[in-house]
Amino acid sequence: MGKTDEDKMNVDTLCEMWTQKQRNFEMDIRCLLDKSKRLSQQLSKAAVDESKSKTLSQQQYKLDELMIHLTEELQRRHDEASAKKRLQEWHKTLDKMRVKIRVISQTLEKVGLTDKKTIDKLCETEDYTQHHYELLSLELQRCETLRHENLNALVDHLWAEINQWSEMTLQYPTVHKYRKECCTEDLLEVLEKKLADLQRYYNSNIAIFELYAKRVKLWTRMEALEEKAKEPNRYRNRGGQLLGEERERNHISIKLPLIEEQLNQMVQDYVERVNQPFLVYGEEIMTRIASDWEEYRATKDLQAEIRKNATFDNWCASQIKASRSSLISLRKTSSVPQFNQTTVMTLNSARQMPGQKKKQAK
């Protein structure tokens, strides 16, 4: 703890001690006043002789003076407390005006209708005089008039911002574009509240959103590498790119589960804190991650089945082709001879030879 913190602690302690003593002092005054009133009643009822009447009169006079003094002190303190309260209320009034001017001016500034430096200078001045109150009133009136005159432009701008923040918070847009005749100050306030809620939700859970964005980036890159691995000419003219892609796949396979485990822990803390699930486009974030993996594995299994069927089909086609080639070769080697007239005559002569031989033998 630094010296400044110690000094502040000492000053705060002394102020608290003074406040406590003032409170105790007021309680002591009230206690003395009550005792004085009871004593005064006792003196007024007391029956004494003439010798003691003068003494009692003097005591009563002193007691009356004490009671007057105590009553005046209490009244003074009451007046001081009332004045302090009225001053605090006055300060709150001016502070509320400053806040309202800032809120309206921030909306107007987005469409170029106010000067941020001028507004900051006016609102940052810690002045609670009547003159400054009048300046704030004039500026507030000016901002409200500008807002009323430019409702359509402001609603359109808020609608675009809400859609942007809905995307940043992983939500579907819940606000649709309105027709110009529907643009009112009440609608503008509703949209401003919706935008503020989205910004507050994002800022309070920014660590989860940033980590989920890293997970989406790695997942997208993993899918891109998977697609590259399917390219038929991936082994041609790639140099060291294949090795780099393999290293990147290994890095993602290690990094992705770690990010998802960290996300799971952060989401559990969020659920315990707010007692409601952390949704990504209407679906619980860890359920969505599990669905991504299920779809990824199903796709891998389907691709493996397709490759398996393609391999079997190729094998069948090669077998059929080989069979056809064998059949053609067989036909060529055992082909039927061509018959012409000479061949027929030769065969007929061969058939007649046995008969002629028999006749010659006789």
Backbone torsions as a table, in degrees:
resi	resn	phi	psi	omega
1	MET	NA	129.8	-177.5
2	GLY	-78.3	173.5	-179.0
3	LYS	-66.3	-36.3	179.4
4	THR	-62.8	-41.4	179.0
5	ASP	-65.1	-38.0	178.5
6	GLU	-65.9	-42.1	178.4
7	ASP	-63.3	-41.8	179.6
8	LYS	-63.8	-40.1	179.3
9	MET	-64.0	-40.5	179.7
10	ASN	-65.5	-42.7	179.0
11	VAL	-64.2	-44.4	178.8
12	ASP	-62.8	-38.9	179.2
13	THR	-65.0	-43.2	179.4
14	LEU	-64.8	-40.2	178.1
15	CYS	-64.3	-39.9	178.5
16	GLU	-66.7	-39.5	177.2
17	MET	-63.1	-41.9	179.4
18	TRP	-64.6	-42.0	178.4
19	THR	-62.6	-40.9	179.6
20	GLN	-66.2	-40.6	178.7
21	LYS	-66.2	-38.5	177.0
22	GLN	-63.2	-40.8	178.8
23	ARG	-65.6	-43.2	178.0
24	ASN	-65.2	-37.8	-179.9
25	PHE	-63.1	-41.1	178.2
26	GLU	-64.7	-39.7	177.2
27	MET	-63.9	-38.6	177.3
28	ASP	-64.2	-39.7	178.6
29	ILE	-62.1	-45.4	179.1
30	ARG	-62.5	-40.5	179.4
31	CYS	-63.9	-43.7	178.3
32	LEU	-64.0	-39.1	-179.6
33	LEU	-65.1	-40.4	178.3
34	ASP	-64.3	-43.7	178.2
35	LYS	-63.5	-38.8	179.3
36	SER	-64.5	-40.7	178.8
37	LYS	-64.1	-41.5	178.5
38	ARG	-65.4	-40.9	178.6
39	LEU	-65.0	-37.9	178.4
40	SER	-63.8	-39.3	177.6
41	GLN	-65.5	-39.6	178.2
42	GLN	-64.3	-41.1	179.7
43	LEU	-66.9	-36.3	-179.2
44	SER	-70.7	-25.4	179.8
45	LYS	-91.1	-11.7	-175.2
46	ALA	-71.8	134.7	176.8
47	ALA	-102.8	112.0	-176.7
48	VAL	-127.4	163.4	177.8
49	ASP	-82.3	177.5	-175.2
50	GLU	-66.8	-27.8	-177.4
51	SER	-67.5	-29.2	-177.8
52	LYS	-102.7	-4.9	-176.4
53	SER	-65.5	-37.1	-179.8
54	LYS	-64.7	-41.4	179.1
55	THR	-63.7	-42.5	179.8
56	LEU	-65.5	-35.6	178.5
57	SER	-64.8	-41.2	177.9
58	GLN	-64.2	-41.6	178.5
59	GLN	-64.2	-40.6	178.9
60	GLN	-64.2	-37.9	179.5
61	TYR	-64.9	-45.2	178.4
62	LYS	-63.9	-40.6	-179.8
63	LEU	-65.0	-39.3	177.3
64	ASP	-63.3	-41.8	177.4
65	GLU	-61.4	-42.6	179.4
66	LEU	-62.8	-43.6	-179.6
67	MET	-64.2	-39.4	177.3
68	ILE	-63.6	-43.8	-179.8
69	HIS	-63.3	-44.6	180.0
70	LEU	-65.0	-40.4	179.4
71	THR	-64.8	-42.6	178.2
72	GLU	-63.3	-38.7	179.8
73	GLU	-65.0	-42.2	177.6
74	LEU	-63.9	-41.1	179.3
75	GLN	-64.6	-39.6	178.6
76	ARG	-62.7	-43.5	179.3
77	ARG	-65.2	-38.0	178.6
78	HIS	-65.0	-40.4	178.8
79	ASP	-65.3	-40.6	177.9
80	GLU	-63.3	-42.2	179.1
81	ALA	-64.5	-40.3	178.8
82	SER	-65.7	-42.1	178.7
83	ALA	-64.8	-39.0	178.8
84	LYS	-65.8	-39.7	178.6
85	LYS	-65.5	-43.1	178.1
86	ARG	-63.2	-36.6	178.2
87	LEU	-66.6	-41.1	177.9
88	GLN	-63.5	-40.2	177.8
89	GLU	-65.2	-37.3	176.8
90	TRP	-63.3	-44.0	177.9
91	HIS	-62.6	-42.1	179.2
92	LYS	-62.5	-38.1	179.6
93	THR	-61.1	-47.2	179.6
94	LEU	-66.9	-38.2	178.8
95	ASP	-64.6	-39.6	176.9
96	LYS	-63.8	-37.5	177.4
97	MET	-64.0	-41.5	178.5
98	ARG	-61.1	-45.4	-179.9
99	VAL	-61.6	-44.1	-178.6
100	LYS	-64.9	-40.8	177.9
101	ILE	-62.0	-42.5	179.9
102	ARG	-63.2	-43.8	-178.2
103	VAL	-62.6	-48.3	-178.8
104	ILE	-67.1	-41.4	-177.3
105	SER	-67.0	-32.1	177.4
106	GLN	-64.4	-38.8	176.4
107	THR	-67.7	-42.6	-179.5
108	LEU	-67.9	-33.6	-177.6
109	GLU	-64.6	-30.8	-178.1
110	LYS	-64.8	-24.7	177.7
111	VAL	-110.4	16.4	172.7
112	GLY	73.3	35.5	-177.5
113	LEU	-106.4	-6.7	179.4
114	THR	-138.0	162.8	177.5
115	ASP	-106.1	116.0	-175.2
116	LYS	-61.2	-40.1	-177.7
117	LYS	-63.0	-41.5	179.8
118	THR	-64.9	-43.0	180.0
119	ILE	-64.9	-44.3	179.6
120	ASP	-61.1	-42.2	-179.3
121	LYS	-62.9	-40.4	-179.5
122	LEU	-70.0	-43.8	-173.9
123	CYS	-80.1	-25.0	-178.7
124	GLU	-85.0	-9.3	177.9
125	THR	-74.5	117.4	-179.1
126	GLU	-84.3	73.1	-179.0
127	ASP	-123.4	126.2	-177.9
128	TYR	-118.5	28.0	178.3
129	THR	-82.5	168.4	178.8
130	GLN	-63.8	-36.4	179.9
131	HIS	-62.9	-43.8	179.9
132	HIS	-68.2	-34.2	175.8
133	TYR	-60.3	-41.7	179.2
134	GLU	-66.1	-37.9	177.4
135	LEU	-64.4	-43.2	178.3
136	LEU	-64.0	-39.5	179.5
137	SER	-62.8	-42.9	179.7
138	LEU	-64.7	-43.0	-179.1
139	GLU	-67.2	-40.1	178.2
140	LEU	-63.0	-42.1	178.3
141	GLN	-63.8	-39.7	179.6
142	ARG	-64.8	-43.5	-179.6
143	CYS	-65.2	-41.8	179.5
144	GLU	-64.5	-37.6	178.0
145	THR	-65.8	-43.8	177.8
146	LEU	-62.0	-39.9	179.4
147	ARG	-63.7	-42.7	-179.9
148	HIS	-65.4	-37.0	-176.8
149	GLU	-77.2	-16.5	-176.3
150	ASN	-124.9	38.3	-177.1
151	LEU	-61.0	-43.4	-177.0
152	ASN	-60.9	-46.8	-179.8
153	ALA	-64.9	-39.6	-179.0
154	LEU	-68.4	-41.0	178.8
155	VAL	-64.8	-42.9	178.3
156	ASP	-60.9	-42.8	-179.7
157	HIS	-66.5	-42.0	178.1
158	LEU	-64.7	-38.4	178.3
159	TRP	-60.7	-43.3	178.3
160	ALA	-65.5	-40.8	179.1
161	GLU	-65.1	-41.0	179.5
162	ILE	-62.2	-41.6	176.9
163	ASN	-62.4	-39.7	179.2
164	GLN	-64.8	-46.0	-179.4
165	TRP	-71.5	-28.6	174.7
166	SER	-63.7	-41.0	177.1
167	GLU	-66.1	-38.5	179.6
168	MET	-67.2	-32.8	179.1
169	THR	-93.5	11.7	174.8
170	LEU	59.3	45.8	178.7
171	GLN	-126.0	153.8	172.0
172	TYR	-75.4	141.2	178.9
173	PRO	-59.6	127.7	-180.0
174	THR	-101.9	-1.1	-179.3
175	VAL	-117.8	126.1	179.5
176	HIS	-103.8	160.4	-177.0
177	LYS	-67.8	138.4	-176.6
178	TYR	-103.0	153.3	173.9
179	ARG	-73.6	155.7	-174.9
180	LYS	-61.3	-35.4	-177.9
181	GLU	-72.6	-12.1	178.3
182	CYS	-92.3	-4.4	-177.0
183	CYS	-76.4	112.8	177.9
184	THR	-131.0	170.2	177.7
185	GLU	-67.0	-33.3	176.7
186	ASP	-63.6	-43.7	176.9
187	LEU	-62.3	-41.1	179.2
188	LEU	-61.0	-41.9	179.1
189	GLU	-66.0	-38.3	177.5
190	VAL	-62.9	-43.8	179.4
191	LEU	-66.4	-38.7	177.5
192	GLU	-62.6	-40.1	178.5
193	LYS	-66.9	-41.5	178.4
194	LYS	-61.9	-43.0	178.7
195	LEU	-63.8	-43.2	179.3
196	ALA	-62.4	-39.2	178.5
197	ASP	-64.0	-43.1	178.8
198	LEU	-63.3	-43.3	179.7
199	GLN	-65.2	-40.4	178.5
200	ARG	-65.3	-40.9	179.9
201	TYR	-64.8	-41.2	179.6
202	TYR	-67.6	-46.9	-176.5
203	ASN	-66.2	-32.9	-179.8
204	SER	-78.0	-16.3	-180.0
205	ASN	-128.0	30.6	-174.5
206	ILE	-62.5	-31.7	-179.7
207	ALA	-64.2	-39.9	179.5
208	ILE	-66.9	-44.8	-178.7
209	PHE	-63.1	-42.1	-179.4
210	GLU	-66.8	-41.1	179.6
211	LEU	-68.1	-38.0	177.7
212	TYR	-66.6	-35.4	176.9
213	ALA	-63.4	-39.0	175.7
214	LYS	-63.1	-40.6	179.5
215	ARG	-63.3	-43.5	178.7
216	VAL	-62.6	-40.5	-179.8
217	LYS	-63.7	-45.3	178.6
218	LEU	-65.3	-40.7	-179.7
219	TRP	-62.9	-43.9	179.2
220	THR	-62.8	-41.0	178.8
221	ARG	-66.5	-37.5	178.1
222	MET	-62.3	-43.1	178.2
223	GLU	-64.2	-38.2	178.7
224	ALA	-64.6	-40.0	177.7
225	LEU	-66.5	-36.1	176.9
226	GLU	-62.8	-40.8	178.5
227	GLU	-65.5	-40.2	178.1
228	LYS	-62.3	-35.9	-178.3
229	ALA	-67.2	-17.0	-179.8
230	LYS	-87.0	-10.8	-175.8
231	GLU	-65.0	132.0	-176.5
232	PRO	-68.0	-27.1	-177.7
233	ASN	-104.3	28.8	-175.6
234	ARG	-69.2	-17.9	-178.6
235	TYR	-92.4	2.6	-176.1
236	ARG	-102.9	128.2	172.6
237	ASN	52.7	42.4	179.9
238	ARG	-105.9	-14.6	179.0
239	GLY	60.4	-130.0	179.7
240	GLY	-88.6	9.6	-177.0
241	GLN	-67.6	-36.7	178.5
242	LEU	-61.6	-42.0	179.0
243	LEU	-65.4	-40.1	178.4
244	GLY	-64.7	-40.0	178.4
245	GLU	-66.0	-38.1	178.5
246	GLU	-65.1	-41.9	177.1
247	ARG	-63.1	-39.8	179.7
248	GLU	-65.4	-39.9	176.8
249	ARG	-62.5	-41.1	178.0
250	ASN	-64.5	-40.9	178.6
251	HIS	-62.2	-43.6	-180.0
252	ILE	-65.7	-40.1	-179.5
253	SER	-63.6	-24.6	177.1
254	ILE	-88.6	-43.1	-173.8
255	LYS	-72.7	-38.7	-173.4
256	LEU	-61.9	-48.2	178.2
257	PRO	-61.6	-34.3	179.2
258	LEU	-65.4	-43.6	178.5
259	ILE	-63.6	-42.5	-179.3
260	GLU	-66.2	-36.4	176.0
261	GLU	-65.6	-42.6	177.0
262	GLN	-64.3	-40.3	176.6
263	LEU	-60.6	-43.1	-179.6
264	ASN	-59.7	-41.9	179.1
265	GLN	-66.2	-43.1	179.7
266	MET	-65.7	-37.5	178.7
267	VAL	-68.8	-38.3	176.0
268	GLN	-61.3	-41.6	177.0
269	ASP	-62.9	-39.1	179.0
270	TYR	-64.1	-44.3	-179.3
271	VAL	-63.2	-40.8	178.0
272	GLU	-66.1	-31.4	-176.8
273	ARG	-77.8	-42.3	-173.7
274	VAL	-111.6	-7.3	176.5
275	ASN	61.1	40.8	174.0
276	GLN	-156.2	153.1	-175.3
277	PRO	-71.4	156.4	175.0
278	PHE	-93.9	113.3	-171.6
279	LEU	-101.4	144.8	172.4
280	VAL	-121.9	105.8	-176.3
281	TYR	51.8	48.7	174.9
282	GLY	81.8	-0.8	-178.2
283	GLU	-121.4	140.1	179.5
284	GLU	-58.9	135.0	-167.1
285	ILE	-60.9	-43.3	-178.3
286	MET	-72.2	-31.1	173.8
287	THR	-64.9	-38.7	178.2
288	ARG	-64.8	-41.5	178.6
289	ILE	-64.0	-42.5	177.7
290	ALA	-62.6	-38.2	177.9
291	SER	-64.5	-38.2	176.8
292	ASP	-58.5	-45.2	-178.9
293	TRP	-68.2	-39.5	178.4
294	GLU	-62.5	-44.2	178.5
295	GLU	-64.4	-38.8	179.2
296	TYR	-63.2	-46.3	-179.2
297	ARG	-67.1	-38.7	177.9
298	ALA	-63.3	-39.9	177.8
299	THR	-64.5	-42.1	178.3
300	LYS	-62.5	-43.0	179.4
301	ASP	-63.9	-41.3	179.2
302	LEU	-63.5	-42.8	178.5
303	GLN	-64.0	-39.3	177.7
304	ALA	-64.6	-39.7	178.4
305	GLU	-65.1	-40.8	178.5
306	ILE	-62.7	-44.6	178.5
307	ARG	-62.7	-39.4	179.9
308	LYS	-64.0	-45.3	178.3
309	ASN	-64.6	-39.2	179.2
310	ALA	-64.3	-39.1	178.4
311	THR	-64.6	-42.6	179.5
312	PHE	-65.3	-41.8	178.7
313	ASP	-62.5	-40.7	178.7
314	ASN	-64.2	-40.4	179.3
315	TRP	-64.3	-42.9	178.4
316	CYS	-61.7	-42.8	179.8
317	ALA	-63.1	-40.4	179.4
318	SER	-67.0	-36.2	178.4
319	GLN	-66.5	-43.4	178.8
320	ILE	-62.5	-43.2	179.5
321	LYS	-63.0	-41.5	179.0
322	ALA	-64.5	-39.1	179.7
323	SER	-64.5	-43.5	178.4
324	ARG	-61.8	-40.9	179.1
325	SER	-63.5	-40.6	179.7
326	SER	-64.9	-41.6	-179.5
327	LEU	-63.9	-41.6	178.7
328	ILE	-63.5	-41.4	178.6
329	SER	-63.8	-40.6	179.9
330	LEU	-63.4	-40.3	179.1
331	ARG	-64.7	-36.5	-179.7
332	LYS	-68.4	-40.1	-176.7
333	THR	-77.8	-27.6	-178.9
334	SER	-118.7	49.5	-175.9
335	SER	-81.8	151.7	179.7
336	VAL	-76.8	132.6	-178.7
337	PRO	-66.7	152.4	-179.6
338	GLN	-83.1	130.5	-179.8
339	PHE	-97.6	128.0	173.8
340	ASN	-123.5	-175.0	-175.4
341	GLN	-65.8	-38.9	179.8
342	THR	-62.9	-41.7	-179.0
343	THR	-65.6	-38.9	179.2
344	VAL	-64.5	-43.1	179.8
345	MET	-63.5	-39.7	179.9
346	THR	-62.7	-43.3	179.4
347	LEU	-65.1	-40.9	178.8
348	ASN	-63.8	-39.5	178.5
349	SER	-63.1	-39.0	179.9
350	ALA	-66.2	-34.2	179.9
351	ARG	-73.4	-31.3	-178.9
352	GLN	-81.0	-17.7	-175.4
353	MET	-59.3	-43.4	-179.8
354	PRO	-61.6	-37.0	-178.8
355	GLY	-67.0	-44.7	179.5
356	GLN	-62.7	-36.7	179.5
357	LYS	-65.8	-37.7	179.5
358	LYS	-64.4	-42.5	179.8
359	LYS	-63.2	-42.7	-179.8
360	GLN	-63.5	-34.8	180.0
361	ALA	-66.2	-37.2	176.7
362	LYS	-66.4	NA	NA
